[in-house]
Amino acid sequence: MIEFESVTKEFGEGTVAVAELDLLIPSDRVTVLVGSSGSGKTTILRMVNRMVDPTRGRVMIDGVDVAGMAPVALRRRIGYVMQSAGLLPHRRVLDNVITVLRLTGMPKAAARRRGIALMATVGLDARLAQRYPSQLSGGQQQRVGVARALASDPNILLMDEPFGAVDPIVRLELQDELLRLQQQRARTVVFVTHDIDEAFRIGDEVVILSEGGHIEQRGTPTQLLAAPASEFVAEFIGVHRGRRSLRVVEQNGNRVVVDATGRPAGVLRDGQSEVGRL
C-alpha cells in the first residue's frame, strides 16, 4: 500500500506542482493517474521512489516513510518504466534487462538465465538478447524496459506514460501484455497517462487529477462513467461524446452494440457483452 499524507511539492520560485495531496493506493491493483499537463501526475509518481522528494508531507509504503529510506536501495526494489524506455544504448538487450540484478550482486550466469526468462515473459524472442536497443522497434524497446523493471520481482511497479511513444496497434499490444502480467502475478502498479481511454482499459481504479494534483474524482472506470462528480470530470472522460453513449440494435439476428453515431462497438451474446474494455 502506498499513501500520500498531506503532500505538497513546490519547484523553483514557488511553483506548486502538487498541493496537500491525500491519496491511498491499494496493494496488488493497477491505479492509473490521469490528467492533462500541469496536473502533477508524474511528480506524484516520482515521489514514490524518491526521484522527487516532497516539500511537505509524507509518502509511505506499507506504513513506512520513504524519506527514511536510502534512495538507491529504494529504487532497486521498485520497478520503473518510462516513456522512452531509458535503455543504455551501448549495452546489449540482455545486459539492459539484468542491470539491477548485477548491481545487487547476482552472479552473471544466474542473472543471464533470469534475463532470458524475463524476455520470454514480456514476449521478446531470445534471439534479440544480443542486439543493441537501436536495432529494436519502439515496441520491442518498451518490452525490454518492462522486463528490466520486473527483474528484481518488485512488489511495486511505477509506469510513467510507458506506451505513449509507440503506434496505436503496438500500444494496445503492450496494454494487453501489462494486463496479462498482472493476472499472472499481481503487483501494486501506479500508471501515469494523459489518455483516458488507456486509463479505462488498464486501470482497476482511475484517479482524475486537475492542476496542482487536485483529485477531481477517483473510482473504477464504470463508476466514473456512471456518475461523474463534476462537469470537469464529465468533459475529461467524454461522457457527452457519442462514443461513450452505447445502445443495442438488432442486426441479422444478433444484438450489436453501437455508439451514438451508429458505429459498432461489439456484440452481445448470452447476456454477456463482448465489447472491448474502454
ZAMARGU-4260 file (C-alpha; in steps of 0.2 Angstrom, whole numbers, plus 5000, padded with zeros to 4 digits):
<rodrens>
0) 5000/5000/5000 | 5006/5017/4995 | 5000/5033/5005 | 5002/5051/5002 | 4998/5061/5018
5) 4996/5080/5015 | 5009/5080/5002 | 5015/5096/4994 | 5028/5098/4981 | 5035/5116/4976
10) 5048/5119/4962 | 5058/5134/4959 | 5051/5151/4963 | 5035/5144/4972 | 5028/5134/4958
15) 5016/5122/4966 | 5016/5105/4957 | 5006/5096/4970 | 4996/5104/4984 | 4991/5095/5000
20) 4988/5078/4992 | 4980/5064/5002 | 4979/5048/4992 | 4979/5030/4996 | 4985/5017/4983
25) 4979/5000/4987 | 4991/4985/4985 | 4990/4972/4971 | 4980/4984/4959 | 4983/4995/4944
30) 4980/5013/4949 | 4980/5025/4935 | 4984/5043/4937 | 4977/5053/4923 | 4976/5072/4919
35) 4982/5085/4907 | 4999/5094/4908 | 5001/5103/4924 | 4991/5090/4935 | 5006/5084/4944
40) 5004/5066/4939 | 5022/5062/4935 | 5028/5072/4951 | 5016/5061/4961 | 5023/5045/4953
45) 5041/5050/4956 | 5039/5054/4974 | 5036/5036/4977 | 5054/5031/4973 | 5062/5047/4979
50) 5066/5053/4962 | 5057/5069/4969 | 5056/5072/4987 | 5040/5081/4994 | 5042/5099/5001
55) 5030/5095/5014 | 5020/5079/5020 | 5024/5061/5019 | 5024/5047/5006 | 5023/5030/5014
60) 5025/5012/5008 | 5016/4999/5020 | 5016/5012/5034 | 5035/5017/5032 | 5040/5034/5027
65) 5051/5033/5011 | 5060/5049/5017 | 5070/5037/5029 | 5075/5025/5015 | 5091/5026/5005
70) 5086/5032/4988 | 5096/5020/4978 | 5091/5005/4988 | 5073/5010/4987 | 5074/5012/4968
75) 5081/4995/4966 | 5066/4987/4975 | 5054/4997/4964 | 5051/4993/4946 | 5051/5009/4935
80) 5046/5011/4917 | 5047/5027/4907 | 5040/5033/4890 | 5057/5032/4882 | 5062/5015/4889
85) 5078/5023/4896 | 5089/5009/4889 | 5108/5010/4889 | 5112/5012/4871 | 5129/5005/4872
90) 5124/4989/4881 | 5115/4974/4873 | 5097/4970/4876 | 5101/4956/4889 | 5113/4967/4898
95) 5100/4980/4899 | 5087/4968/4907 | 5099/4962/4920 | 5106/4978/4925 | 5098/4979/4943
100) 5102/4960/4946 | 5120/4963/4943 | 5121/4979/4953 | 5113/4969/4968 | 5126/4956/4966
105) 5118/4941/4957 | 5131/4930/4948 | 5132/4934/4930 | 5126/4916/4924 | 5111/4916/4935
110) 5107/4934/4930 | 5108/4930/4912 | 5096/4915/4915 | 5084/4926/4924 | 5085/4939/4910
115) 5081/4926/4896 | 5066/4920/4906 | 5060/4938/4908 | 5062/4942/4890 | 5050/4927/4886
120) 5038/4934/4900 | 5036/4950/4891 | 5035/4942/4874 | 5053/4945/4867 | 5062/4932/4857
125) 5078/4926/4865 | 5087/4929/4848 | 5085/4948/4852 | 5096/4946/4868 | 5112/4951/4859
130) 5106/4966/4849 | 5108/4984/4854 | 5092/4995/4858 | 5094/5004/4842 | 5091/4988/4832
135) 5074/4986/4840 | 5057/4993/4836 | 5049/5005/4848 | 5038/4992/4855 | 5052/4980/4857
140) 5062/4993/4867 | 5047/4996/4878 | 5046/4977/4882 | 5064/4977/4886 | 5060/4992/4898
145) 5046/4982/4906 | 5057/4966/4908 | 5071/4976/4916 | 5058/4984/4928 | 5052/4966/4933
150) 5070/4959/4935 | 5070/4961/4954 | 5052/4954/4955 | 5046/4970/4963 | 5030/4972/4973
155) 5028/4990/4966 | 5029/4995/4948 | 5029/5013/4943 | 5025/5017/4924 | 5026/5034/4918
160) 5017/5035/4901 | 5027/5020/4896 | 5017/5017/4880 | 5015/5034/4874 | 5028/5034/4860
165) 5023/5019/4850 | 5009/5017/4837 | 4991/5013/4842 | 4992/4995/4837 | 5008/4992/4847
170) 5001/5002/4861 | 4986/4990/4863 | 4998/4975/4862 | 5008/4982/4876 | 4992/4986/4887
175) 4987/4968/4884 | 5004/4962/4890 | 5003/4973/4906 | 4986/4966/4910 | 4992/4948/4906
180) 5007/4950/4918 | 4996/4957/4931 | 4985/4942/4930 | 5000/4931/4932 | 5007/4940/4947
185) 4998/4954/4955 | 5008/4970/4959 | 5005/4987/4965 | 5005/4996/4949 | 5005/5015/4948
190) 5002/5020/4930 | 5003/5038/4923 | 4994/5043/4907 | 4986/5058/4899 | 4975/5046/4889
195) 4958/5042/4897 | 4955/5028/4885 | 4971/5020/4891 | 4967/5023/4909 | 4950/5015/4907
200) 4957/5000/4898 | 4970/4995/4911 | 4965/5003/4927 | 4957/4994/4942 | 4955/5012/4949
205) 4957/5028/4940 | 4962/5045/4948 | 4957/5060/4938 | 4968/5075/4943 | 4967/5093/4939
210) 4981/5107/4940 | 4991/5106/4956 | 4987/5087/4959 | 4970/5090/4965 | 4959/5074/4964
215) 4943/5078/4955 | 4937/5060/4957 | 4943/5043/4959 | 4934/5026/4956 | 4933/5012/4944
220) 4930/5016/4926 | 4912/5010/4927 | 4909/5021/4942 | 4917/5036/4934 | 4906/5034/4918
225) 4890/5031/4928 | 4892/5046/4939 | 4905/5059/4935 | 4907/5070/4951 | 4908/5087/4941
230) 4907/5095/4924 | 4926/5094/4924 | 4926/5075/4925 | 4912/5073/4913 | 4921/5083/4900
235) 4938/5075/4903 | 4931/5057/4902 | 4920/5062/4887 | 4903/5057/4893 | 4895/5070/4881
240) 4904/5062/4866 | 4895/5050/4856 | 4907/5035/4858 | 4903/5035/4877 | 4884/5033/4874
245) 4880/5015/4869 | 4864/5006/4864 | 4859/4989/4857 | 4852/4986/4840 | 4847/4970/4831
250) 4856/4966/4816 | 4855/4949/4806 | 4848/4941/4822 | 4862/4947/4833 | 4862/4961/4846
255) 4875/4973/4841 | 4881/4987/4852 | 4883/5004/4844 | 4888/5021/4850 | 4878/5037/4847
260) 4884/5040/4830 | 4880/5022/4825 | 4897/5015/4825 | 4898/4997/4830 | 4907/4993/4847
265) 4904/4975/4850 | 4891/4961/4850 | 4881/4954/4864 | 4879/4935/4866 | 4870/4925/4880
270) 4868/4941/4891 | 4887/4944/4891 | 4895/4959/4882 | 4909/4956/4870 | 4913/4975/4870
275) 4931/4978/4872 | 4937/4986/4888 | 4937/5005/4887
</rodrens>
